[in-house]
Amino acid sequence: MTRNSDLLLTAVSPTIWGSTYLVTTQLLPAGYPLTVALLRALPAGLLLLAIVRRLPHGIWWARSLVLGALNFSIFWWMLFISAYRLPGGVAATVGAIQPLIVIVLARLLLGSPIRGLSIAAALAGIVGVALLILTPGAALDPLGIAAGVGGAVSMAAGTVLSRRWRPDVSPLTFTAWQLTSGGLLLLPFAMMIEPPLPFPTPANILGFAYLGLIGAALTYILWFRGLSRLEPSVVSPLGFLSPMTAVILGWAALGQQLSPMQIFGIAIVLGSVWLSQRTQLPSAGKSAPADPTIASKR
């Protein structure tokens, strides 16, 4: 497939993730960040593991635990804490610093160059997200801010390490290992810290099924596939599409207003994503090609 096709497929993931806020607020019980993260990761991971029927081997046991913790356990825990304690606009704006962190970590761990236009595109994306959903009267809860920053650092580290550590398996198998590891790491904390969930309603079941099968299993298969073919600094700015989708869904599904400033924010987000991709074009030929074994197992 061409580089543009890889980008489009990878962009499907953050676009779908933009529906997480709508599904969480409309279909799931409030106040269970750990349990929601657990039920999003573990069932999906076990289902994928049953499909691939392949367990990690050797060093990949430890690496799967590390990646599962960074990409799922810590990230989703922090994400839901931030979402519960902050207005959606503040939480999304704090999380939008992730591409900047990826640029720094990719330099430290992968030796990737730091380009001025990449920094400019990341900063523009943060401004665009802020215009989309940050309101002047938004409350700044310190714990919520800390959780948002912690989640951005965790996901950034997981993104870069997922590029550095690429096993000789399909993205489906790689996703199964990480989702299962992340869910198992969340299990004891959810049981100890949070009370049991109330008896699920049909809406709850629908919400958990969507977040697990679509919002986790499908999207992360596409995300890790993209990371196996593209540099983290190319993939990470696609995350700006998530809050943009959330705002559009709020307008379309909940009747929320879409102001001229928000439309301007959408334009800035799309421009920052385009600029970040254009910035990487000169070095696109240096990216490591996909492993033929991985391609043969799709």
VEXDREN-2710 file (C-alpha; in Angstrom, 1 decimal):
% VEXDREN-2710
k/r/px/py/pz
1/MET/0.0/0.0/0.0
2/THR/1.1/3.6/-0.5
3/ARG/2.1/5.9/2.3
4/ASN/-1.1/7.9/1.9
5/SER/-3.2/4.8/2.2
6/ASP/-1.3/3.9/5.4
7/LEU/-2.0/7.4/6.7
8/LEU/-5.7/7.2/5.9
9/LEU/-6.1/3.8/7.6
10/THR/-4.2/4.9/10.6
11/ALA/-6.3/8.1/10.8
12/VAL/-9.4/5.9/11.2
13/SER/-8.3/5.1/14.8
14/PRO/-8.3/8.7/16.3
15/THR/-11.4/9.5/14.4
16/ILE/-13.2/6.7/16.1
17/TRP/-11.7/7.6/19.4
18/GLY/-13.4/10.9/19.1
19/SER/-16.6/9.1/19.9
20/THR/-15.4/7.9/23.3
21/TYR/-16.6/11.0/25.2
22/LEU/-20.1/10.7/23.6
23/VAL/-20.4/7.0/24.3
24/THR/-19.0/7.3/27.9
25/THR/-21.3/10.2/28.9
26/GLN/-24.5/8.8/27.2
27/LEU/-24.2/5.1/27.7
28/LEU/-22.0/4.3/30.7
29/PRO/-22.3/4.7/34.4
30/ALA/-20.3/7.7/35.8
31/GLY/-17.6/7.4/38.4
32/TYR/-15.8/4.1/37.4
33/PRO/-12.6/5.2/35.5
34/LEU/-10.6/2.0/36.3
35/THR/-13.5/-0.4/35.7
36/VAL/-14.4/1.3/32.4
37/ALA/-10.8/1.1/31.3
38/LEU/-10.6/-2.6/32.4
39/LEU/-13.8/-3.6/30.6
40/ARG/-12.6/-1.8/27.5
41/ALA/-9.3/-3.6/27.4
42/LEU/-9.5/-7.1/28.8
43/PRO/-12.5/-8.6/27.0
44/ALA/-11.3/-7.3/23.7
45/GLY/-7.7/-8.5/24.4
46/LEU/-8.9/-12.0/25.3
47/LEU/-11.2/-12.2/22.2
48/LEU/-8.3/-11.3/19.9
49/LEU/-6.0/-13.7/21.8
50/ALA/-8.6/-16.5/21.2
51/ILE/-8.6/-15.6/17.5
52/VAL/-4.8/-15.5/17.0
53/ARG/-4.0/-18.3/19.4
54/ARG/-0.5/-17.1/19.9
55/LEU/1.2/-16.1/23.2
56/PRO/4.2/-13.8/23.6
57/HIS/7.6/-15.6/23.8
58/GLY/10.9/-14.7/25.5
59/ILE/11.5/-11.0/26.0
60/TRP/8.0/-10.2/24.5
61/TRP/6.3/-11.2/27.8
62/ALA/8.0/-8.3/29.5
63/ARG/7.7/-5.9/26.6
64/SER/4.0/-6.7/26.2
65/LEU/3.5/-5.8/29.9
66/VAL/5.4/-2.6/29.5
67/LEU/3.5/-1.6/26.3
68/GLY/0.2/-2.7/27.7
69/ALA/0.7/-0.5/30.8
70/LEU/1.8/2.5/28.7
71/ASN/-0.8/2.3/25.9
72/PHE/-3.7/1.1/27.9
73/SER/-3.5/0.7/31.7
74/ILE/-1.9/4.0/32.7
75/PHE/-3.1/5.9/29.7
76/TRP/-6.8/5.0/30.0
77/TRP/-6.7/5.3/33.8
78/MET/-5.4/8.8/33.5
79/LEU/-7.7/9.6/30.6
80/PHE/-10.8/8.7/32.5
81/ILE/-9.7/10.5/35.7
82/SER/-9.0/13.6/33.6
83/ALA/-12.3/13.3/31.8
84/TYR/-14.2/13.0/35.1
85/ARG/-12.4/15.8/36.9
86/LEU/-12.1/18.3/34.1
87/PRO/-14.4/19.8/31.5
88/GLY/-14.0/18.0/28.2
89/GLY/-12.3/21.0/26.6
90/VAL/-9.6/21.2/29.2
91/ALA/-9.0/17.5/29.3
92/ALA/-8.6/17.3/25.5
93/THR/-6.4/20.4/25.4
94/VAL/-4.0/19.0/28.0
95/GLY/-3.9/15.7/26.2
96/ALA/-3.1/17.5/22.9
97/ILE/0.5/18.0/24.1
98/GLN/1.2/14.3/23.2
99/PRO/2.7/15.0/19.7
100/LEU/5.2/17.3/21.3
101/ILE/6.3/14.6/23.8
102/VAL/6.5/12.1/20.9
103/ILE/8.9/14.3/19.0
104/VAL/11.2/14.5/22.0
105/LEU/11.0/10.8/22.9
106/ALA/11.5/9.8/19.2
107/ARG/14.7/11.8/19.2
108/LEU/15.9/10.2/22.4
109/LEU/14.9/6.6/21.7
110/LEU/14.9/6.4/17.9
111/GLY/17.3/9.1/16.9
112/SER/14.7/10.8/14.8
113/PRO/15.5/14.4/13.9
114/ILE/13.6/17.3/15.5
115/ARG/12.2/19.6/12.8
116/GLY/11.1/23.1/13.4
117/LEU/8.0/22.7/11.3
118/SER/7.1/19.6/13.3
119/ILE/7.1/21.6/16.5
120/ALA/5.1/24.4/14.8
121/ALA/2.5/21.9/13.5
122/ALA/2.2/20.4/17.0
123/LEU/1.7/23.8/18.6
124/ALA/-0.8/24.7/15.9
125/GLY/-2.7/21.5/16.7
126/ILE/-2.9/22.4/20.4
127/VAL/-4.2/25.9/19.5
128/GLY/-6.8/24.3/17.2
129/VAL/-8.0/21.9/19.9
130/ALA/-8.2/24.8/22.4
131/LEU/-10.3/26.8/20.0
132/LEU/-12.5/23.8/19.4
133/ILE/-13.5/23.0/22.9
134/LEU/-11.9/25.2/25.6
135/THR/-14.3/27.6/27.2
136/PRO/-13.2/30.8/29.0
137/GLY/-14.8/29.7/32.3
138/ALA/-13.3/26.2/32.3
139/ALA/-12.2/25.0/35.7
140/LEU/-8.6/23.9/36.2
141/ASP/-8.6/21.0/38.7
142/PRO/-4.9/20.3/39.6
143/LEU/-5.4/16.5/39.9
144/GLY/-7.2/16.4/36.6
145/ILE/-4.5/18.4/34.9
146/ALA/-1.8/16.1/36.3
147/ALA/-3.8/13.1/35.1
148/GLY/-4.1/14.6/31.6
149/VAL/-0.3/15.3/31.4
150/GLY/0.5/11.8/32.8
151/GLY/-1.8/10.2/30.2
152/ALA/-0.2/12.1/27.4
153/VAL/3.3/11.1/28.5
154/SER/2.2/7.5/28.9
155/MET/0.7/7.3/25.4
156/ALA/3.6/9.1/23.9
157/ALA/6.1/6.6/25.4
158/GLY/3.9/3.7/24.3
159/THR/3.7/5.1/20.7
160/VAL/7.5/5.5/20.4
161/LEU/8.3/2.1/22.0
162/SER/5.7/0.4/19.8
163/ARG/7.7/1.6/16.9
164/ARG/11.0/0.6/18.4
165/TRP/9.8/-2.8/19.6
166/ARG/8.2/-4.5/16.6
167/PRO/7.7/-8.3/17.0
168/ASP/7.6/-10.7/14.1
169/VAL/3.8/-11.1/14.4
170/SER/0.8/-9.5/12.8
171/PRO/-0.7/-6.2/14.2
172/LEU/-3.7/-8.3/15.3
173/THR/-1.5/-10.5/17.5
174/PHE/0.5/-7.5/18.7
175/THR/-2.7/-5.7/19.7
176/ALA/-4.0/-8.9/21.5
177/TRP/-0.9/-9.1/23.6
178/GLN/-1.0/-5.5/24.6
179/LEU/-4.8/-5.3/25.3
180/THR/-4.7/-8.4/27.4
181/SER/-1.6/-7.2/29.4
182/GLY/-3.1/-3.8/29.9
183/GLY/-6.4/-5.3/31.1
184/LEU/-4.8/-7.8/33.5
185/LEU/-2.7/-5.0/35.0
186/LEU/-5.9/-2.9/35.6
187/LEU/-7.8/-5.8/37.2
188/PRO/-6.5/-5.8/40.8
189/PHE/-6.6/-2.0/41.0
190/ALA/-10.2/-1.9/39.7
191/MET/-11.2/-4.5/42.3
192/MET/-9.5/-2.8/45.2
193/ILE/-10.2/0.8/44.5
194/GLU/-13.7/1.0/43.0
195/PRO/-17.0/-0.4/44.1
196/PRO/-18.7/-3.0/41.9
197/LEU/-20.6/-1.8/38.9
198/PRO/-24.4/-1.6/39.1
199/PHE/-26.3/-4.2/37.1
200/PRO/-25.7/-3.2/33.5
201/THR/-28.5/-1.8/31.5
202/PRO/-28.9/-2.5/27.7
203/ALA/-27.3/0.9/27.1
204/ASN/-24.3/0.1/29.3
205/ILE/-23.8/-3.2/27.5
206/LEU/-24.0/-1.5/24.1
207/GLY/-21.5/1.2/25.3
208/PHE/-19.0/-1.4/26.7
209/ALA/-19.3/-3.5/23.5
210/TYR/-18.6/-0.5/21.3
211/LEU/-15.6/0.8/23.3
212/GLY/-14.1/-2.8/23.5
213/LEU/-14.7/-4.1/20.0
214/ILE/-14.6/-0.9/17.9
215/GLY/-12.9/1.7/20.2
216/ALA/-10.1/-0.7/21.3
217/ALA/-9.7/-3.9/19.2
218/LEU/-10.3/-2.5/15.7
219/THR/-8.8/0.9/16.2
220/TYR/-5.6/-0.3/17.9
221/ILE/-5.0/-3.0/15.2
222/LEU/-5.0/-0.1/12.7
223/TRP/-2.9/2.1/15.0
224/PHE/-0.2/-0.5/15.6
225/ARG/-0.2/-1.3/11.9
226/GLY/0.4/2.3/11.2
227/LEU/3.3/2.5/13.7
228/SER/4.9/-0.6/12.0
229/ARG/5.0/1.4/8.7
230/LEU/5.3/5.0/9.7
231/GLU/7.4/7.1/12.1
232/PRO/5.8/8.0/15.4
233/SER/6.1/11.7/14.6
234/VAL/3.9/11.0/11.5
235/VAL/1.3/9.0/13.4
236/SER/1.0/11.0/16.6
237/PRO/-0.4/14.3/15.1
238/LEU/-3.3/12.2/13.8
239/GLY/-4.5/12.2/17.4
240/PHE/-5.7/15.8/16.9
241/LEU/-8.5/14.3/14.8
242/SER/-10.0/12.8/18.0
243/PRO/-11.2/16.0/19.7
244/MET/-12.3/17.4/16.3
245/THR/-14.5/14.4/15.8
246/ALA/-15.9/14.7/19.4
247/VAL/-17.0/18.3/18.7
248/ILE/-18.6/17.3/15.4
249/LEU/-20.4/14.4/17.0
250/GLY/-21.6/16.7/19.8
251/TRP/-23.1/19.0/17.2
252/ALA/-24.6/16.2/15.1
253/ALA/-25.9/13.9/17.8
254/LEU/-26.5/16.1/20.8
255/GLY/-27.6/19.3/19.1
256/GLN/-24.6/21.3/20.5
257/GLN/-23.8/24.6/18.9
258/LEU/-20.9/24.9/16.5
259/SER/-19.6/28.4/16.6
260/PRO/-17.5/30.2/14.0
261/MET/-14.5/30.0/16.4
262/GLN/-14.9/26.2/16.6
263/ILE/-15.1/26.0/12.8
264/PHE/-11.9/28.0/12.7
265/GLY/-10.4/25.5/15.2
266/ILE/-11.3/22.6/12.9
267/ALA/-9.5/24.3/10.0
268/ILE/-6.4/24.8/12.2
269/VAL/-6.5/21.2/13.3
270/LEU/-6.7/19.9/9.8
271/GLY/-4.0/22.3/8.7
272/SER/-1.7/21.2/11.5
273/VAL/-2.2/17.5/10.6
274/TRP/-1.5/18.3/6.9
275/LEU/1.6/20.3/7.9
276/SER/2.9/17.6/10.2
277/GLN/2.7/15.1/7.3
278/ARG/4.3/17.4/4.8
279/THR/7.2/18.0/7.2
280/GLN/8.0/14.3/7.3
281/LEU/8.0/13.7/3.5
282/PRO/11.7/14.3/2.9
283/SER/12.6/11.5/5.4
284/ALA/9.7/9.2/4.4
285/GLY/12.1/7.1/2.4
286/LYS/14.2/6.4/5.4
287/SER/11.4/4.8/7.4
288/ALA/12.0/1.1/7.9
289/PRO/9.8/-1.0/5.6
290/ALA/7.2/-3.3/6.9
291/ASP/8.4/-6.7/7.8
292/PRO/7.3/-9.2/5.0
293/THR/6.3/-11.7/7.7
294/ILE/4.0/-9.2/9.2
295/ALA/2.5/-8.3/5.8
296/SER/1.9/-12.0/5.0
297/LYS/-0.1/-12.5/8.1
298/ARG/-2.7/-9.8/7.6
END
